[in-house]
Amino acid sequence: QVRQAVNQVLSYYEKEGISLDHFREKSTRDFRRFWDSLGVRSPLKEIKVVYDRFFAKLRSQVSLVPGTKEALSELEEKIGKDNIIILSQTNRNDIEYQLKRWDIGGYKGELITTEAKNKATVLFDLRTKKRLEVLYVDDMVDGAIAARRAGVDFAAVINEYSYHRKEDFRHHDPKYRISHLKELVALF
């Protein structure tokens, strides 16, 4: 649904839509660079308003990666709910909507959205200020880069739902490569 919303934004700005492979190739959480690479040079605040409007219509179609509920539940039992933090660049309302929609309302861990902060900074703060041992899990190469900058371990999720593929991580050396979330639970 993210790519669909991106394509709707591109159409709004009279640009051509992109394929899934092109989306994966251009995908980065550096939104300025992402939109520039697609020829959209409007102010980011404006693009975000347009994107959010289109994504709001699609968010009920977002599918849950298989095993997510079970993995969160098992992790809460193994390491405690206070030790699980969801870190996302998706806006808070959309994350909370999905948690409720997928009946993950029992999730009591911390939810941090990084709309205003650099992900590496958030990870660094968790490691140093809160003195937490951090394993950052993501399916994007920029997650691996952020983890390295913050000095935390990284697990790359590589499966059919992932933004990036196995070969995209070859220069980023994740500590773990997992294809299913139950593999994540086994790490603890």
C-alpha positions as CSV (number, residue, x, y, z in Angstrom):
1,Q,0.0,0.0,0.0
2,V,3.0,2.3,0.5
3,R,3.9,2.0,-3.1
4,Q,0.3,2.5,-4.2
5,A,0.2,5.8,-2.1
6,V,3.6,6.8,-3.6
7,N,2.2,6.2,-7.1
8,Q,-0.8,8.3,-6.3
9,V,1.4,11.1,-5.1
10,L,3.4,10.8,-8.3
11,S,0.2,11.0,-10.3
12,Y,-0.8,14.1,-8.3
13,Y,2.5,15.7,-9.3
14,E,2.0,14.6,-12.9
15,K,4.9,12.0,-12.7
16,E,4.9,8.5,-14.0
17,G,4.2,5.7,-11.4
18,I,6.9,3.2,-10.5
19,S,7.1,-0.6,-10.4
20,L,7.8,-2.6,-7.3
21,D,11.4,-3.2,-8.4
22,H,11.9,0.5,-9.0
23,F,10.3,1.3,-5.7
24,R,12.7,-1.1,-3.9
25,E,15.7,0.4,-5.8
26,K,14.8,4.0,-4.8
27,S,13.5,3.2,-1.3
28,T,15.2,5.1,1.4
29,R,13.9,6.8,4.5
30,D,15.7,9.9,3.5
31,F,12.4,11.3,2.1
32,R,14.0,14.3,0.4
33,R,16.4,12.1,-1.6
34,F,13.6,9.6,-2.3
35,W,11.2,12.2,-3.8
36,D,14.0,14.1,-5.6
37,S,15.0,10.8,-7.3
38,L,11.4,10.5,-8.5
39,G,11.3,14.1,-9.8
40,V,9.1,15.5,-7.1
41,R,10.8,18.6,-5.7
42,S,8.0,20.2,-3.8
43,P,8.5,21.0,-0.1
44,L,8.5,17.8,2.1
45,K,5.7,19.1,4.3
46,E,3.4,19.5,1.2
47,I,4.4,16.0,-0.1
48,K,3.6,14.5,3.3
49,V,0.1,16.1,3.4
50,V,-0.6,14.7,-0.1
51,Y,0.9,11.3,0.8
52,D,-1.0,11.0,4.1
53,R,-4.3,11.9,2.3
54,F,-3.7,9.0,-0.2
55,F,-2.4,6.5,2.4
56,A,-5.4,7.2,4.7
57,K,-7.6,5.7,2.0
58,L,-5.4,2.6,1.7
59,R,-4.5,1.9,5.3
60,S,-7.4,-0.6,5.8
61,Q,-5.8,-2.7,3.0
62,V,-2.4,-3.0,4.8
63,S,-1.7,-6.7,5.5
64,L,0.0,-8.0,8.6
65,V,3.2,-9.9,8.1
66,P,2.5,-13.5,9.1
67,G,3.7,-14.3,12.6
68,T,3.7,-10.7,13.8
69,K,1.1,-11.1,16.6
70,E,2.6,-14.4,17.8
71,A,6.2,-13.0,17.8
72,L,5.2,-9.9,19.8
73,S,3.3,-12.1,22.3
74,E,6.2,-14.6,22.6
75,L,8.8,-11.7,22.9
76,E,6.7,-10.1,25.6
77,E,6.7,-13.3,27.6
78,K,10.5,-13.9,27.0
79,I,11.9,-10.5,27.6
80,G,9.1,-8.4,29.0
81,K,6.8,-5.9,27.3
82,D,8.9,-3.0,28.6
83,N,11.8,-4.2,26.6
84,I,10.1,-4.1,23.2
85,I,10.1,-0.8,21.4
86,I,8.4,-0.2,18.0
87,L,10.4,2.4,16.1
88,S,8.8,3.6,12.9
89,Q,8.8,6.5,10.5
90,T,5.2,5.9,9.8
91,N,3.1,8.4,11.6
92,R,1.8,7.5,15.1
93,N,-1.9,7.5,14.1
94,D,-1.3,4.9,11.3
95,I,0.8,2.6,13.6
96,E,-1.8,2.8,16.4
97,Y,-4.6,2.2,13.8
98,Q,-2.8,-1.0,12.7
99,L,-2.2,-2.2,16.2
100,K,-5.9,-1.8,17.0
101,R,-7.0,-3.2,13.6
102,W,-5.0,-6.3,13.9
103,D,-6.0,-6.8,17.6
104,I,-2.5,-6.1,18.9
105,G,-4.1,-3.7,21.3
106,G,-2.5,-5.7,24.1
107,Y,0.9,-4.5,23.0
108,K,2.1,-2.3,25.9
109,G,5.7,-1.6,24.9
110,E,6.9,1.8,23.8
111,L,6.1,3.2,20.4
112,I,8.5,5.8,19.0
113,T,7.8,7.5,15.7
114,T,10.8,9.2,14.1
115,E,9.0,11.8,12.0
116,A,11.0,14.5,13.6
117,K,14.2,12.6,14.5
118,N,16.9,10.7,12.8
119,K,16.6,7.0,13.4
120,A,20.3,6.6,14.3
121,T,19.9,9.3,17.0
122,V,16.9,7.5,18.5
123,L,18.8,4.2,18.6
124,F,21.9,5.9,20.0
125,D,19.7,7.5,22.7
126,L,18.2,4.2,23.6
127,R,21.6,2.6,23.9
128,T,23.3,5.4,25.9
129,K,20.7,7.4,27.8
130,K,18.4,4.5,28.7
131,R,21.3,2.1,28.8
132,L,19.5,-0.6,26.9
133,E,21.0,-3.4,25.0
134,V,19.5,-2.8,21.5
135,L,18.8,-5.2,18.7
136,Y,17.3,-3.2,15.9
137,V,15.2,-5.2,13.4
138,D,14.3,-3.7,10.0
139,D,13.8,-4.7,6.4
140,M,15.6,-1.7,4.9
141,V,19.2,-1.1,4.2
142,D,19.0,2.4,5.8
143,G,18.0,0.5,9.0
144,A,21.4,-1.3,8.9
145,I,23.2,2.0,8.3
146,A,21.3,3.6,11.3
147,A,22.1,0.7,13.6
148,R,25.8,0.8,12.6
149,R,25.9,4.6,13.3
150,A,24.2,4.1,16.6
151,G,26.5,1.2,17.6
152,V,23.7,-1.3,18.0
153,D,23.2,-4.8,16.7
154,F,21.0,-5.2,13.6
155,A,18.8,-8.0,12.3
156,A,17.8,-7.8,8.7
157,V,14.3,-9.2,7.9
158,I,14.5,-10.7,4.4
159,N,11.4,-12.2,3.0
160,E,8.7,-11.6,0.4
161,Y,7.3,-8.7,2.4
162,S,10.7,-6.9,2.7
163,Y,11.5,-3.7,1.0
164,H,15.0,-4.8,0.3
165,R,16.3,-8.2,-0.8
166,K,19.2,-10.3,0.5
167,E,21.7,-9.0,-2.0
168,D,20.9,-5.4,-1.0
169,F,22.4,-6.1,2.4
170,R,25.6,-7.6,1.2
171,H,27.7,-4.5,2.0
172,H,26.0,-3.8,5.4
173,D,26.8,-7.0,7.3
174,P,23.8,-7.5,9.6
175,K,24.5,-9.5,12.7
176,Y,21.4,-11.6,12.0
177,R,19.4,-12.4,8.8
178,I,15.9,-13.6,9.5
179,S,13.2,-14.6,7.1
180,H,10.4,-15.2,9.6
181,L,9.6,-13.4,12.9
182,K,9.7,-16.7,14.9
183,E,13.5,-16.6,14.1
184,L,13.6,-13.3,15.9
185,V,12.0,-14.8,19.1
186,A,14.7,-17.6,19.0
187,L,17.4,-14.9,19.3
188,F,16.4,-14.2,22.9
